[in-house]
Amino acid sequence: MNETATRTVDVAVIGAGTAGLAAYRAARKLGKDTVLIEAGAHGTTCARVGCMPSKLLIAAAEAAHHATHAEPFGVSATVAVDGRAVMARVRRERDRFVGFVLEGVDGIPAEHHITGRARFVGPNALDVDGTRVEATSIVIATGSSPFIPPMFDAIRDRLIVNDDVFAWDDLPRSVAVFGAGVIGLELGQALHRLGVRVRVFGKGNTVGPLGDPAVKAAAAAALREELDVDFDAKVRAALPEGETGVAVRFVDAEGNERVEHFEAALIAAGRRPNVASLDVERAGIGPSAKIDRATLRWGDTHVFVAGDANDDVPLLHEAADEGTIAGENAARFPDVRPGRRRTPLAIAFTEPALAVVGGGFRAASARGAFVAGEVDFGNQGRSRIILQNKGMARLYADPTSRRFLGAEIAGPRAEHLAHLLAWAHQAGLTIDQMLAMPFYHPVVEEGLRTALRDVAAKLDGGAVRSTDA
């Protein structure tokens, strides 16, 4: 009988994505014997099936859309979308980004790397496809997978998740998109702009990452001008049709029951952590144990969880930060310390773009009293010049200290506006300090000055008198 091979290390990291690689490097930097365990394809979620390929699809969609809608500027254009060429570039550039990640993994010494599926077999022991790994502390960075609600069981075998979109050789003629979060709106609008017939079925009035009722309403109105989207759809059934198609029975906005037929169905109902198969209860982790956001320690154990696996903020830059925190704490265990967290920042690359800074409306509301100032992009100077004058932004401030608390945006250039605001938030600036910063003319950023002036006037108990036109 062959004896089970045993490997003893200081730190074991399960998962070689963004968080796992950061955890491995952090633990190694502190001088610990560390092993990196990976079961699946190497390459981060972002590079392989997430932010990078989706932005490639969105870039093609924007090119087609702006060329098609150039007539108001006095420019005429004829646009033809070659679906095969679009998807070929998406895959080609996606593979290039994945290659950079693989180069980093390939640089890890072979003795620090184990390929296989890990599961706990004891508090400090893992089984990795027959190899026993014993570690003083363990980091779980196993990522997440798309979630498919039970109501879609009838079409489960033909549902497309966002991971699958980027394997297409060509664009389908029609797609039903279930979910109006960031993924659903980004992919739904991009496919629509590339000539695909799209209907988005949302739930619970979710509009991307937004929580502010006023900003949500402005965003929903702008998106509905272009896209067939119901943010609180009443889907009665989704049934298979033909070899690969789907029939969706739903109640429309006028209360009429309808059936629409689609060549493909995309589920964008969120993602769930990949932890169910790890048998974490054998590590002493009970069902009520929580993951400490500051230290990333799971309960009072020697296990730390980083990246999408902890179901907190599933974003690449957060995963990198969390991996570092988890790796350092695993290396120092039991000397566990709170890690440095950045200002929360969420962005949807739609048009209008959507962004939430500092936790936005929900975080400001949770603190108690706050003052909000706003700008309507409908008449904002530069936004009107470029004919992207839709949406609004709301900025929040503490009524006593005048400190900037966060913002929500639905408008042009929101990805850039949100970064400026996130830097101001992380620096702890007040509304007055932000107003003292330079604003060039004419730029979309002047819209932030309008909202800041609105906040300042309300803090001072006065009326708003300034515009940026």
C-alpha positions as CSV (number, residue, x, y, z in Angstrom):
1,M,0.0,0.0,0.0
2,N,1.3,3.4,-1.0
3,E,1.6,5.9,1.9
4,T,0.1,9.3,1.4
5,A,2.7,11.9,0.6
6,T,2.8,14.7,3.3
7,R,4.0,18.3,2.8
8,T,4.4,20.5,5.9
9,V,4.5,24.2,5.5
10,D,3.9,27.4,7.4
11,V,1.1,28.8,5.1
12,A,-1.1,27.1,2.6
13,V,-2.9,29.3,0.1
14,I,-5.8,27.7,-1.8
15,G,-6.4,29.4,-5.1
16,A,-4.1,31.2,-7.5
17,G,-6.2,34.1,-8.6
18,T,-5.6,37.7,-7.7
19,A,-6.2,37.2,-4.0
20,G,-4.3,34.0,-3.8
21,L,-1.2,35.3,-5.6
22,A,-1.2,38.4,-3.4
23,A,-1.5,36.2,-0.3
24,Y,1.3,33.9,-1.4
25,R,3.7,36.8,-2.1
26,A,2.8,38.5,1.2
27,A,3.5,35.3,3.2
28,R,6.7,34.6,1.3
29,K,7.9,38.2,1.9
30,L,7.6,37.6,5.6
31,G,9.9,34.6,5.3
32,K,7.3,31.8,5.6
33,D,7.4,28.5,3.8
34,T,4.3,28.9,1.7
35,V,2.6,26.6,-0.8
36,L,0.1,27.7,-3.5
37,I,-2.7,25.2,-4.4
38,E,-4.7,25.6,-7.6
39,A,-7.3,23.1,-9.0
40,G,-8.5,24.9,-12.1
41,A,-7.3,26.9,-15.0
42,H,-4.8,29.5,-14.0
43,G,-5.5,33.2,-14.7
44,T,-7.6,35.5,-12.6
45,T,-11.4,35.9,-12.9
46,C,-10.8,39.5,-14.0
47,A,-8.5,38.6,-16.9
48,R,-10.1,35.4,-18.1
49,V,-13.9,36.0,-17.8
50,G,-14.5,39.3,-15.9
51,C,-13.5,42.9,-16.2
52,M,-11.0,42.7,-19.1
53,P,-13.0,40.7,-21.7
54,S,-16.2,42.6,-20.8
55,K,-14.5,45.9,-21.4
56,L,-13.3,44.7,-24.8
57,L,-16.9,43.9,-25.7
58,I,-18.0,47.2,-24.4
59,A,-15.3,49.1,-26.4
60,A,-16.6,47.5,-29.6
61,A,-20.1,48.4,-28.7
62,E,-19.2,52.0,-27.9
63,A,-17.5,52.3,-31.3
64,A,-20.6,51.0,-33.1
65,H,-23.0,53.1,-31.0
66,H,-21.2,56.5,-31.4
67,A,-20.7,56.0,-35.1
68,T,-24.4,55.1,-35.5
69,H,-25.5,58.2,-33.5
70,A,-23.1,60.8,-35.0
71,E,-25.8,62.6,-37.1
72,P,-26.6,65.2,-34.4
73,F,-23.0,66.4,-34.8
74,G,-23.5,66.8,-38.6
75,V,-21.6,63.5,-39.2
76,S,-23.1,60.7,-41.2
77,A,-21.8,57.1,-41.0
78,T,-22.8,53.7,-42.1
79,V,-22.0,51.0,-39.6
80,A,-21.8,47.2,-40.1
81,V,-20.9,45.0,-37.1
82,D,-18.9,41.8,-37.9
83,G,-19.7,39.6,-34.9
84,R,-17.0,37.2,-35.7
85,A,-14.4,39.9,-35.9
86,V,-15.7,41.5,-32.6
87,M,-15.4,38.2,-30.7
88,A,-12.1,37.3,-32.3
89,R,-10.6,40.5,-30.9
90,V,-12.2,40.0,-27.5
91,R,-10.7,36.5,-27.2
92,R,-7.3,37.5,-28.7
93,E,-6.8,40.4,-26.2
94,R,-8.3,38.4,-23.4
95,D,-5.8,35.7,-23.9
96,R,-3.0,38.3,-23.9
97,F,-4.1,39.6,-20.5
98,V,-4.4,36.1,-19.2
99,G,-0.8,35.4,-20.5
100,F,0.6,38.2,-18.3
101,V,-1.0,36.5,-15.3
102,L,0.3,33.1,-16.3
103,E,3.8,34.5,-16.6
104,G,3.6,35.5,-12.9
105,V,2.4,32.0,-11.9
106,D,5.1,30.3,-14.0
107,G,7.7,32.4,-12.1
108,I,6.7,30.6,-8.9
109,P,9.1,27.8,-8.0
110,A,7.7,24.4,-8.7
111,E,8.2,23.3,-5.1
112,H,5.9,26.1,-3.9
113,H,3.1,25.0,-6.2
114,I,0.6,22.1,-6.0
115,T,-2.0,21.4,-8.7
116,G,-5.1,19.7,-7.3
117,R,-8.4,20.2,-5.5
118,A,-8.0,20.9,-1.8
119,R,-10.3,20.0,1.1
120,F,-9.9,20.1,4.8
121,V,-9.3,16.8,6.5
122,G,-8.4,18.3,9.9
123,P,-7.9,21.7,11.6
124,N,-4.5,22.2,10.0
125,A,-4.6,19.6,7.3
126,L,-5.6,19.5,3.7
127,D,-6.0,16.7,1.2
128,V,-5.0,17.8,-2.3
129,D,-5.9,14.9,-4.6
130,G,-4.1,12.5,-2.4
131,T,-1.3,14.7,-1.1
132,R,-1.6,15.7,2.5
133,V,-0.7,19.3,3.2
134,E,-0.2,20.3,6.9
135,A,0.0,24.1,7.6
136,T,0.1,26.3,10.6
137,S,-2.4,28.7,8.9
138,I,-4.4,28.6,5.7
139,V,-5.7,31.2,3.3
140,I,-8.8,30.5,1.2
141,A,-8.8,32.4,-2.1
142,T,-11.0,30.1,-4.2
143,G,-13.0,32.8,-5.9
144,S,-16.6,32.6,-6.9
145,S,-18.9,31.1,-9.5
146,P,-22.1,32.4,-11.2
147,F,-25.3,31.7,-9.3
148,I,-28.3,30.2,-11.1
149,P,-31.6,30.5,-9.2
150,P,-33.8,27.3,-9.1
151,M,-36.5,29.0,-11.3
152,F,-34.1,28.5,-14.2
153,D,-33.8,24.7,-13.7
154,A,-35.8,24.0,-16.9
155,I,-33.2,25.8,-19.1
156,R,-30.1,25.2,-16.9
157,D,-28.4,23.1,-19.7
158,R,-28.6,26.0,-22.1
159,L,-28.2,29.0,-19.9
160,I,-25.1,31.2,-20.6
161,V,-23.2,32.7,-17.6
162,N,-21.0,35.7,-18.1
163,D,-18.0,33.3,-18.2
164,D,-19.4,31.8,-21.4
165,V,-20.0,35.0,-23.4
166,F,-16.3,35.4,-24.1
167,A,-16.0,32.0,-25.7
168,W,-18.5,32.9,-28.5
169,D,-17.2,32.7,-32.0
170,D,-20.0,35.0,-33.2
171,L,-22.8,37.2,-31.8
172,P,-26.2,35.6,-31.4
173,R,-29.3,37.3,-32.9
174,S,-31.1,37.7,-29.6
175,V,-30.4,37.3,-25.9
176,A,-32.6,37.4,-22.8
177,V,-30.5,38.8,-19.9
178,F,-31.7,37.9,-16.4
179,G,-30.3,40.3,-13.8
180,A,-29.9,44.1,-13.9
181,G,-26.8,44.3,-11.7
182,V,-23.5,45.5,-13.0
183,I,-22.8,42.4,-15.1
184,G,-26.3,42.3,-16.6
185,L,-26.5,45.9,-17.5
186,E,-22.9,46.1,-18.9
187,L,-23.3,43.0,-21.1
188,G,-26.9,43.7,-22.0
189,Q,-26.2,47.2,-23.3
190,A,-23.0,46.1,-25.1
191,L,-24.8,43.3,-26.9
192,H,-27.7,45.7,-27.8
193,R,-25.3,48.2,-29.3
194,L,-23.7,45.5,-31.4
195,G,-27.0,44.7,-33.0
196,V,-28.3,41.9,-30.8
197,R,-31.9,42.0,-29.8
198,V,-31.8,42.2,-26.0
199,R,-34.3,42.3,-23.2
200,V,-33.1,42.6,-19.7
201,F,-35.2,41.2,-16.9
202,G,-34.2,42.7,-13.6
203,K,-35.4,42.0,-10.1
204,G,-36.2,44.1,-7.0
205,N,-35.5,47.4,-8.8
206,T,-31.8,46.8,-8.8
207,V,-30.0,49.3,-11.0
208,G,-26.3,48.2,-11.1
209,P,-24.5,49.2,-7.9
210,L,-26.8,52.2,-7.1
211,G,-28.7,52.7,-3.8
212,D,-29.7,56.4,-3.9
213,P,-33.4,56.5,-5.0
214,A,-33.0,59.7,-7.0
215,V,-29.8,58.5,-8.8
216,K,-31.4,55.1,-9.5
217,A,-34.4,56.8,-11.0
218,A,-32.3,59.0,-13.3
219,A,-30.2,56.0,-14.3
220,A,-33.2,53.8,-15.0
221,A,-34.8,56.5,-17.1
222,A,-31.7,57.0,-19.2
223,L,-31.1,53.3,-19.7
224,R,-34.7,52.6,-20.7
225,E,-34.4,55.2,-23.5
226,E,-32.0,52.8,-25.2
227,L,-32.5,49.4,-23.8
228,D,-35.5,47.1,-23.3
229,V,-35.1,46.7,-19.5
230,D,-37.6,46.0,-16.7
231,F,-35.9,46.6,-13.4
232,D,-38.6,44.6,-11.5
233,A,-39.6,42.1,-14.1
234,K,-42.4,39.5,-13.4
235,V,-41.0,36.4,-15.1
236,R,-43.5,33.6,-15.0
237,A,-41.4,30.9,-16.7
238,A,-38.3,30.4,-18.8
239,L,-38.6,27.3,-21.0
240,P,-36.5,25.5,-23.6
241,E,-37.4,26.0,-27.2
242,G,-35.9,24.1,-30.1
243,E,-32.3,22.8,-29.8
244,T,-30.8,25.8,-28.0
245,G,-33.4,28.6,-27.8
246,V,-35.4,29.9,-24.8
247,A,-39.0,31.1,-24.5
248,V,-39.6,33.6,-21.7
249,R,-43.1,34.2,-20.4
250,F,-43.5,37.4,-18.4
251,V,-45.8,40.2,-17.5
252,D,-44.9,43.5,-19.2
253,A,-45.1,47.1,-17.8
254,E,-48.7,47.4,-19.0
255,G,-49.8,44.2,-17.1
256,N,-50.1,42.1,-20.2
257,E,-48.7,38.5,-20.2
258,R,-46.3,38.0,-23.1
259,V,-44.0,35.4,-24.5
260,E,-40.7,36.3,-26.2
261,H,-38.3,34.0,-27.9
262,F,-34.6,34.3,-27.7
263,E,-31.6,32.5,-29.3
264,A,-29.7,32.6,-26.0
265,A,-30.3,33.3,-22.3
266,L,-27.7,35.0,-20.1
267,I,-28.0,34.7,-16.4
268,A,-26.4,37.5,-14.4
269,A,-27.9,36.9,-11.0
270,G,-24.7,37.4,-9.1
271,R,-21.9,35.0,-8.0
272,R,-21.4,32.8,-4.9
273,P,-18.1,31.9,-3.1
274,N,-16.4,28.6,-4.0
275,V,-16.2,27.3,-0.5
276,A,-18.9,24.5,-0.3
277,S,-16.5,21.7,-1.4
278,L,-13.7,22.6,1.1
279,D,-15.3,20.8,4.1
280,V,-14.4,23.8,6.3
281,E,-16.2,22.3,9.2
282,R,-13.3,20.0,9.6
283,A,-11.1,23.0,10.3
284,G,-13.4,23.9,13.2
285,I,-15.4,26.5,11.4
286,G,-19.0,26.4,12.5
287,P,-22.0,27.7,10.5
288,S,-22.2,30.8,12.6
289,A,-18.6,31.8,12.2
290,K,-18.0,35.2,10.5
291,I,-15.2,36.6,8.5
292,D,-13.7,39.7,10.1
293,R,-13.5,42.3,7.4
294,A,-10.5,44.0,9.0
295,T,-8.3,40.9,9.5
296,L,-10.0,38.5,7.1
297,R,-9.8,35.8,9.8
298,W,-12.7,33.3,9.8
299,G,-14.1,33.1,13.3
300,D,-11.4,32.4,15.9
301,T,-9.5,30.0,13.7
302,H,-6.2,30.0,11.8
303,V,-8.1,30.3,8.5
304,F,-8.2,33.5,6.5
305,V,-10.5,34.3,3.5
306,A,-9.6,36.7,0.7
307,G,-11.1,37.9,-2.6
308,D,-14.4,36.7,-4.0
309,A,-14.4,33.8,-1.7
310,N,-15.4,36.0,1.3
311,D,-18.4,37.5,-0.6
312,D,-17.6,41.0,0.5
313,V,-16.4,43.3,-2.3
314,P,-15.8,41.2,-5.4
315,L,-13.4,43.6,-7.2
316,L,-9.9,43.0,-8.5
317,H,-8.2,45.8,-6.5
318,E,-10.0,44.7,-3.3
319,A,-9.0,41.1,-3.9
320,A,-5.4,42.2,-4.2
321,D,-5.6,44.2,-1.0
322,E,-7.4,41.4,0.8
323,G,-4.9,38.8,-0.4
324,T,-2.1,40.9,1.1
325,I,-3.9,41.3,4.4
326,A,-4.8,37.6,4.6
327,G,-1.3,36.5,3.6
328,E,0.4,38.7,6.2
329,N,-1.9,37.6,9.0
330,A,-1.5,34.0,8.0
331,A,2.3,34.5,8.2
332,R,2.2,36.3,11.5
333,F,-0.5,34.0,13.1
334,P,-1.4,34.2,15.9
335,D,-0.3,37.9,15.8
336,V,-3.3,39.0,13.7
337,R,-3.7,42.7,12.8
338,P,-6.3,44.8,11.1
339,G,-5.3,45.6,7.5
340,R,-5.5,48.8,5.6
341,R,-8.7,49.1,3.5
342,R,-9.2,51.7,0.8
343,T,-12.3,53.8,0.2
344,P,-15.0,51.5,-1.3
345,L,-15.5,52.2,-5.1
346,A,-17.9,50.5,-7.5
347,I,-18.3,51.3,-11.2
348,A,-20.5,50.0,-14.0
349,F,-19.2,50.7,-17.5
350,T,-22.6,51.5,-19.0
351,E,-23.8,54.7,-20.6
352,P,-24.6,56.6,-18.6
353,A,-21.9,55.1,-16.4
354,L,-22.8,54.3,-12.8
355,A,-20.6,54.7,-9.8
356,V,-20.7,54.5,-6.0
357,V,-18.0,56.1,-3.8
358,G,-17.5,55.5,-0.1
359,G,-20.5,53.2,0.2
360,G,-22.8,55.8,-1.3
361,F,-26.3,56.5,0.0
362,R,-26.5,53.4,2.1
363,A,-23.3,54.1,4.0
364,A,-24.2,57.8,4.5
365,S,-27.7,56.8,5.7
366,A,-26.3,54.2,8.2
367,R,-24.2,56.9,9.8
368,G,-27.2,59.0,10.7
369,A,-27.9,62.6,9.5
370,F,-26.2,63.8,6.3
371,V,-26.6,66.6,3.7
372,A,-26.8,65.8,0.0
373,G,-26.0,68.1,-2.9
374,E,-26.6,67.2,-6.5
375,V,-26.0,68.0,-10.2
376,D,-28.3,67.2,-13.1
377,F,-26.1,66.4,-16.2
378,G,-28.9,67.4,-18.5
379,N,-27.7,71.0,-18.7
380,Q,-24.1,70.5,-17.6
381,G,-21.9,72.3,-20.1
382,R,-19.4,69.8,-21.4
383,S,-21.9,66.9,-21.0
384,R,-24.3,68.7,-23.4
385,I,-21.4,69.5,-25.8
386,I,-20.6,65.8,-26.2
387,L,-24.3,64.8,-26.2
388,Q,-23.9,62.6,-23.1
389,N,-26.0,64.8,-20.9
390,K,-28.1,62.2,-19.1
391,G,-28.3,61.3,-15.4
392,M,-27.3,63.0,-12.2
393,A,-24.9,62.8,-9.2
394,R,-25.5,63.2,-5.5
395,L,-22.7,64.0,-3.0
396,Y,-23.1,63.5,0.8
397,A,-21.5,65.4,3.7
398,D,-21.5,65.3,7.4
399,P,-23.6,68.3,8.7
400,T,-21.3,69.0,11.6
401,S,-17.7,68.4,10.3
402,R,-18.6,69.2,6.7
403,R,-16.5,66.1,5.8
404,F,-17.3,64.4,2.4
405,L,-19.0,61.1,3.1
406,G,-19.4,59.6,-0.4
407,A,-21.4,59.9,-3.7
408,E,-23.5,58.1,-6.3
409,I,-23.3,59.0,-9.9
410,A,-25.2,58.1,-13.1
411,G,-23.6,60.2,-15.8
412,P,-20.9,60.8,-18.4
413,R,-17.3,60.1,-17.4
414,A,-18.4,58.6,-14.1
415,E,-15.4,56.3,-13.9
416,H,-13.1,59.3,-13.8
417,L,-15.4,61.4,-11.6
418,A,-15.6,58.6,-9.1
419,H,-11.9,58.3,-8.8
420,L,-11.5,61.9,-7.9
421,L,-14.2,61.6,-5.3
422,A,-12.7,58.4,-3.9
423,W,-9.3,60.1,-3.5
424,A,-11.0,63.0,-1.7
425,H,-12.9,60.6,0.5
426,Q,-9.8,58.5,1.5
427,A,-8.0,61.8,2.2
428,G,-10.8,62.8,4.6
429,L,-11.4,66.1,2.8
430,T,-14.2,68.5,3.7
431,I,-16.6,70.0,1.1
432,D,-14.8,73.3,1.4
433,Q,-11.4,71.7,0.8
434,M,-12.8,70.0,-2.3
435,L,-14.2,73.3,-3.6
436,A,-10.8,74.9,-3.2
437,M,-9.4,72.4,-5.8
438,P,-8.9,73.5,-9.4
439,F,-11.7,72.9,-12.0
440,Y,-10.9,73.6,-15.6
441,H,-13.5,74.9,-18.0
442,P,-15.3,73.3,-19.8
443,V,-15.0,69.8,-18.4
444,V,-17.5,67.3,-17.0
445,E,-15.7,67.6,-13.7
446,E,-17.3,71.0,-13.3
447,G,-20.5,69.0,-12.5
448,L,-18.9,67.9,-9.3
449,R,-18.3,71.6,-8.4
450,T,-22.0,72.2,-9.0
451,A,-22.9,69.4,-6.6
452,L,-20.3,70.5,-4.1
453,R,-21.7,74.1,-4.1
454,D,-25.1,72.7,-3.6
455,V,-23.9,70.8,-0.5
456,A,-22.1,73.8,0.8
457,A,-25.1,76.1,0.4
458,K,-27.3,73.6,2.2
459,L,-24.7,73.2,5.0
460,D,-24.7,77.1,5.3
461,G,-28.5,77.2,5.2
462,G,-28.5,79.3,2.0
463,A,-29.7,79.0,-1.6
464,V,-27.7,77.6,-4.5
465,R,-26.7,80.3,-7.0
466,S,-23.9,78.8,-9.0
467,T,-23.8,76.8,-12.3
468,D,-20.9,75.5,-14.3
469,A,-22.2,76.5,-17.8
